[in-house]
């Protein structure tokens, strides 16, 4: 009589054999031996890390290789949105309206997060809104299958192996059904899209039931986000960014966010509020971030317009002085220390500006 474990193993082979797409499969047939080597290694490592047999068996009972996940990993789009386009997508009227509704729906929990971790409600709401549209995002993938698939593909096998072990430990410690944990193809899960190793480090029980479940418990999710930001050094007394205006001939190489100067120095270089008034001065450093590609495009358009205007009155192109063509006003963002704390959550400048913009919209 064939053992149940062997039947499951055979079924697993059948599942992966009909889905032959990966970095390895591109060089030939699906490597079943490699697949089971990965499963065996997961079992060994999980056992060595004290994960229960029940969780290990549940993880490896019916493992599936998902070709679409490998395809997503290989074809991650590099969106070429301008900053204005990005903000239009992420900080739209519906997201702002829903954020205010969520503030009304969870006033006590948001206040508890602020008291415990020092992170304001509008900041928690901004992260919640951008990460999962206040929990309305529905994760598509069973995370055990996602991690096993990415481990097999091999591009970041160690990273995704560590994520799977962390997920197994989280399920074990919190009494969760590991096969019910779903997330993005890359392994982010819950209301704030934590990966397992981040959840392991910063997860916090917000509803007092003795376990941490950031998928089904809004309280756990908010407390975990607050704990993470607190540990990153969040300062509730500081702004995140300030929108400013710059001189028309400002050196745009300084607008990378990496160049830090005191506010006194930025003011001396002509940085002002958008209405031309002086920026507030404090004893702190800041960076400057702007959409430099858009600035270059606008400057080129201004020069072209000046050339065309001049050409209409003369046939001599050398008579056009493009160096003195009117330049467009430049707007940028002063980036304070909280901005760089956000970038430890997500390294995109656009993301950090969107968080700041949405948070400002959600202040009471």
Helices and strands as residue ranges (DSSP letters): H 4-17, G 25-27, H 32-48, H 53-60, H 67-74, H 83-90, H 93-105, H 107-117, H 121-132, E 141-142, H 143-153, H 157-174, G 178-180, E 182-183, H 196-202, H 218-231, E 241-246, G 252-254, E 261-262, H 263-268, E 272-273, E 285-289, H 292-311, G 317-319, G 322-324, E 330-335, H 337-345, H 349-361
